[in-house]
């Protein structure tokens, strides 16, 4: 069983990394979207989810296609 998979909004995501939210906060406590975006790009991810005080950097698991 793979524990690095999370299901959300009817999709499955592979968790590539987990990082504390405070790493991306500005002085005014807002999230620095640019830095977070670069971090997500570096991991070749396409989705960020939040659990507790952490961001989950994820990649969507595509549905299988049956080829006949």
Residue, then its C-alpha position, 0 to 999 in steps of 0.5 A: x500500500x502506498x501511503x504517499x497518495x491522497x484523494x481529494x475532489x474525486x482525484x488521486x494525488x501523489x505527495x512528492x513533498x511536505x513542507x511547513x507553511x511558514x517557509x512561504x509566509x511574508x512579513x504580513x503573514x500572507x503566502x508568497x505565491x511566487x516563491x511557492x510556485x517556483x518550489x512547486x515547479x522545481x518538484x515538477x508538481x501540479x497541485x498544492x494541498x494543505x494539511x494542518x500547518x503544512x503544504x503538500x506538494x503533489x502530482x496528479x495521478x492520471x486515470x488509466x486508459x484502456x487500449x484495445 
